Amino acid sequence: METLKAIILGAVQGLTEFLPVSSSGHLVILGEILGRELGGEGSTAQSVLLHLGSWFAILIVFRKDIIKLVWPRFDLHAFALLFLASLPAAIVGITIKKLLPAAQGGWIEHNVLQSPWVACFGLLVTASVLWLAERKRELFVTFEAAKGMHFWLVLVVGVAQMVAILPGVSRSGSTICMALMLRWVKTDAVKLSFLMGLIAIGGAGLIEAREISQIDPAPAAAGFIASLVFSLIGLAGIKLVVQKEKLRWFGVYCAIAGVAALAYLLAFPPAR
């Protein structure tokens, strides 16, 4: 049964990591519905392991773009953009995990980052962002053209990723939508979002690496494989969604899911 639950959570993680509907929000809410809170002992490491399946999917899909960062020449400009965009989330993540006292970090983990209530409201925030992002505007910023003011404005995309640490706030949705609002062309907005994700997910995996080794291997492997397979599907899906300008449909879904989850929690309050 634990293996089946891991597969379900891995599939949900894979699809929702890249489709703009918040993987963390779905994992927290689904974990509550399945009767196993992801905020318990060892569960954070399990969540990170599922995210690592998505990390490998990014490596596979964006392998050519990743290689271009270092070959035939080291692309210092692109690395600087990615560093600046990744800075806000890195500061918050390291502060919570390493710099705060254990009691404070544990309180934030339990009552915020793994809270199904926060996840519900986060989904409603995501719905609003997705609805606003597809206003018609001229798109002209690319990795190569992001210079001067547009170079420094990538920090705003980083702030969007920082806010997406909250469950229910879609990391892919918030970063892609913010890039579009800052007039990034669609293909480069998607690439920026997921190269940022490569750094963020990889960093979280390094922080939790010791705990990952303590997870039951059978459910862990099943969840990881499910996450990888469905992440590849999700990546193909989000590329199509952005190109076809269908983000608002996912905004409608997030609104419905957020309200439905809130209704469930009100009917069956979690035991905390």
C-alpha positions as CSV (number, residue, x, y, z in Angstrom):
1,M,0.0,0.0,0.0
2,E,2.9,2.4,0.8
3,T,4.3,1.7,-2.7
4,L,1.0,2.4,-4.3
5,K,0.7,5.7,-2.4
6,A,4.3,6.6,-3.5
7,I,3.4,6.0,-7.1
8,I,0.3,8.1,-6.8
9,L,2.2,10.9,-5.2
10,G,5.0,10.6,-7.7
11,A,2.6,10.9,-10.6
12,V,0.9,13.9,-9.0
13,Q,4.3,15.5,-8.4
14,G,5.5,14.9,-12.0
15,L,2.4,16.4,-13.7
16,T,1.9,19.3,-11.3
17,E,5.6,20.3,-11.0
18,F,5.5,21.6,-14.6
19,L,1.8,22.2,-15.3
20,P,1.1,25.5,-13.5
21,V,-1.0,24.0,-10.7
22,S,1.6,23.6,-7.8
23,S,3.1,20.3,-7.1
24,S,3.7,21.1,-3.5
25,G,0.1,22.1,-3.0
26,H,-1.2,18.9,-4.5
27,L,1.2,16.8,-2.6
28,V,0.3,18.4,0.7
29,I,-3.5,18.2,0.1
30,L,-3.4,14.7,-1.4
31,G,-1.2,13.5,1.4
32,E,-3.9,14.8,3.8
33,I,-6.6,13.0,1.9
34,L,-4.6,9.7,1.7
35,G,-4.3,9.9,5.5
36,R,-0.5,10.4,5.5
37,E,0.6,14.0,6.2
38,L,3.8,14.9,4.3
39,G,4.8,17.0,7.2
40,G,5.7,14.0,9.4
41,E,9.1,12.5,10.2
42,G,11.0,11.7,7.0
43,S,8.3,13.0,4.8
44,T,10.1,16.2,3.7
45,A,12.9,14.0,2.4
46,Q,10.4,11.9,0.6
47,S,8.9,15.0,-1.0
48,V,12.4,16.1,-2.1
49,L,13.0,12.7,-3.6
50,L,9.9,13.0,-5.7
51,H,11.1,16.4,-6.8
52,L,14.4,14.9,-7.9
53,G,12.4,12.8,-10.4
54,S,11.4,16.1,-11.9
55,W,15.0,17.4,-11.7
56,F,16.2,14.6,-13.9
57,A,13.3,15.3,-16.3
58,I,14.6,18.8,-16.7
59,L,18.1,17.5,-17.4
60,I,16.7,15.3,-20.1
61,V,14.4,17.8,-21.9
62,F,16.7,20.8,-21.6
63,R,20.0,18.9,-22.1
64,K,20.8,20.9,-25.3
65,D,20.2,24.3,-23.6
66,I,22.3,23.1,-20.5
67,I,25.2,22.0,-22.8
68,K,25.1,25.4,-24.5
69,L,25.7,27.1,-21.2
70,V,29.2,25.6,-21.1
71,W,30.0,24.6,-24.7
72,P,31.5,25.7,-27.0
73,R,32.0,28.6,-24.6
74,F,31.1,29.4,-21.0
75,D,28.0,31.6,-21.2
76,L,28.7,34.0,-18.3
77,H,25.7,36.2,-19.1
78,A,23.2,33.3,-18.9
79,F,24.8,32.0,-15.6
80,A,24.6,35.5,-14.1
81,L,20.9,35.7,-15.0
82,L,20.2,32.3,-13.5
83,F,22.2,33.2,-10.3
84,L,20.3,36.5,-9.9
85,A,16.9,34.8,-10.5
86,S,17.7,32.0,-8.1
87,L,19.0,34.2,-5.2
88,P,15.8,35.1,-3.4
89,A,14.5,31.5,-3.1
90,A,18.0,30.3,-2.1
91,I,18.3,32.9,0.7
92,V,14.9,31.9,2.1
93,G,15.5,28.2,1.8
94,I,18.9,28.3,3.5
95,T,17.6,30.5,6.2
96,I,14.7,28.2,7.1
97,K,16.7,24.9,6.8
98,K,20.1,25.9,8.1
99,L,20.2,29.3,9.9
100,L,17.0,29.3,12.0
101,P,17.0,27.4,15.3
102,A,15.6,23.9,14.8
103,A,12.4,24.7,16.7
104,Q,11.6,27.7,14.5
105,G,12.5,25.9,11.3
106,G,10.3,22.9,12.4
107,W,7.4,25.2,13.2
108,I,7.6,26.8,9.7
109,E,7.9,23.4,8.1
110,H,4.9,22.0,10.0
111,N,2.5,25.0,10.1
112,V,3.4,26.7,6.8
113,L,5.3,24.6,4.2
114,Q,3.3,21.5,4.9
115,S,-0.1,23.1,5.8
116,P,-3.0,22.0,3.7
117,W,-4.8,25.3,4.7
118,V,-1.9,27.3,3.2
119,A,-1.9,25.0,0.2
120,C,-5.6,25.8,-0.5
121,F,-5.1,29.5,-0.4
122,G,-1.9,29.2,-2.4
123,L,-3.9,27.5,-5.2
124,L,-6.2,30.6,-5.2
125,V,-3.2,32.8,-5.5
126,T,-1.9,30.7,-8.4
127,A,-5.3,31.0,-10.1
128,S,-5.2,34.8,-9.9
129,V,-1.7,34.9,-11.4
130,L,-2.5,32.6,-14.3
131,W,-5.6,34.6,-15.1
132,L,-3.6,37.9,-15.2
133,A,-0.6,36.7,-17.2
134,E,-2.1,36.3,-20.6
135,R,-3.0,39.9,-21.3
136,K,-1.8,40.8,-24.7
137,R,1.7,42.5,-24.6
138,E,4.7,42.7,-26.9
139,L,7.2,40.0,-26.0
140,F,10.8,40.7,-26.9
141,V,13.2,39.8,-24.0
142,T,15.4,36.7,-24.5
143,F,18.4,35.3,-22.6
144,E,20.7,37.2,-25.0
145,A,18.6,40.4,-25.0
146,A,18.2,40.6,-21.2
147,K,20.6,43.4,-20.5
148,G,20.5,46.6,-18.6
149,M,17.1,47.1,-16.9
150,H,15.9,43.7,-18.2
151,F,18.8,41.9,-16.7
152,W,18.1,43.3,-13.2
153,L,14.3,42.7,-13.6
154,V,15.0,39.0,-13.6
155,L,15.3,39.4,-9.9
156,V,11.5,39.9,-9.9
157,V,11.1,36.4,-11.4
158,G,13.3,35.2,-8.6
159,V,11.0,36.8,-6.0
160,A,8.1,34.9,-7.7
161,Q,10.0,31.7,-7.3
162,M,10.7,32.6,-3.6
163,V,6.9,33.1,-3.0
164,A,6.3,29.7,-4.6
165,I,8.1,28.1,-1.6
166,L,4.6,28.3,-0.1
167,P,2.5,25.2,-1.0
168,G,-0.2,25.8,-3.5
169,V,1.7,28.6,-5.3
170,S,2.9,27.1,-8.5
171,R,6.7,27.6,-9.1
172,S,6.4,27.1,-12.8
173,G,3.2,29.1,-13.1
174,S,4.5,32.1,-11.1
175,T,7.9,32.2,-12.7
176,I,6.6,31.8,-16.3
177,C,3.8,34.3,-15.8
178,M,6.2,36.8,-14.2
179,A,8.6,36.5,-17.1
180,L,5.7,37.0,-19.6
181,M,4.6,40.1,-17.7
182,L,8.2,41.3,-18.0
183,R,7.9,40.7,-21.8
184,W,10.1,37.6,-22.1
185,V,9.3,35.6,-25.3
186,K,7.4,32.4,-24.5
187,T,10.1,29.9,-25.3
188,D,12.7,31.8,-23.2
189,A,10.3,32.3,-20.4
190,V,9.8,28.6,-20.2
191,K,13.5,27.9,-20.4
192,L,14.3,30.5,-17.7
193,S,11.7,29.0,-15.4
194,F,12.9,25.4,-15.6
195,L,16.6,26.2,-15.6
196,M,15.9,28.1,-12.3
197,G,14.0,25.0,-11.2
198,L,17.0,22.8,-11.9
199,I,19.0,24.9,-9.5
200,A,16.2,25.2,-6.8
201,I,15.3,21.5,-6.9
202,G,18.9,20.4,-7.0
203,G,19.8,22.6,-4.0
204,A,16.9,21.2,-2.0
205,G,18.0,17.7,-2.8
206,L,21.5,18.5,-1.5
207,I,20.2,19.9,1.7
208,E,18.0,16.8,2.3
209,A,20.4,14.2,0.9
210,R,21.2,12.7,4.3
211,E,17.5,12.1,5.2
212,I,16.8,10.7,1.7
213,S,19.1,7.7,2.5
214,Q,16.8,6.8,5.4
215,I,13.6,6.3,3.3
216,D,12.2,2.8,2.7
217,P,13.8,2.0,-0.7
218,A,10.8,0.3,-2.4
219,P,8.3,3.1,-2.1
220,A,11.1,5.6,-2.7
221,A,12.1,4.0,-6.0
222,A,8.5,3.6,-7.1
223,G,7.7,7.3,-6.3
224,F,10.9,8.5,-8.0
225,I,10.2,6.6,-11.3
226,A,6.6,7.7,-11.4
227,S,7.7,11.3,-10.8
228,L,10.3,11.1,-13.6
229,V,7.9,9.6,-16.2
230,F,5.0,12.0,-15.4
231,S,7.4,15.0,-15.2
232,L,8.4,14.3,-18.9
233,I,4.7,14.3,-19.8
234,G,4.2,17.5,-17.8
235,L,7.1,19.3,-19.4
236,A,5.7,18.6,-22.9
237,G,2.4,19.8,-21.7
238,I,3.5,23.2,-20.3
239,K,5.4,24.0,-23.5
240,L,2.2,23.5,-25.5
241,V,0.1,25.4,-22.9
242,V,2.3,28.5,-23.0
243,Q,2.5,28.5,-26.8
244,K,-1.3,28.0,-27.2
245,E,-2.0,30.7,-24.5
246,K,-4.1,28.3,-22.4
247,L,-2.8,29.3,-18.9
248,R,-6.1,30.7,-17.9
249,W,-7.7,27.3,-18.1
250,F,-5.3,26.1,-15.4
251,G,-6.2,29.2,-13.5
252,V,-9.8,28.0,-13.5
253,Y,-8.7,24.6,-12.4
254,C,-6.6,26.0,-9.5
255,A,-9.6,28.1,-8.3
256,I,-11.9,25.0,-8.4
257,A,-9.3,22.8,-6.7
258,G,-8.6,25.4,-4.0
259,V,-12.2,25.9,-3.2
260,A,-12.9,22.1,-3.2
261,A,-9.9,21.4,-1.0
262,L,-11.0,24.1,1.4
263,A,-14.5,22.6,1.6
264,Y,-13.0,19.2,2.3
265,L,-10.8,20.5,5.1
266,L,-13.8,22.3,6.6
267,A,-15.8,19.1,6.5
268,F,-12.9,16.9,7.7
269,P,-10.5,19.1,9.7
270,P,-6.9,17.7,9.8
271,A,-5.8,16.4,13.2
272,R,-2.9,18.7,14.2
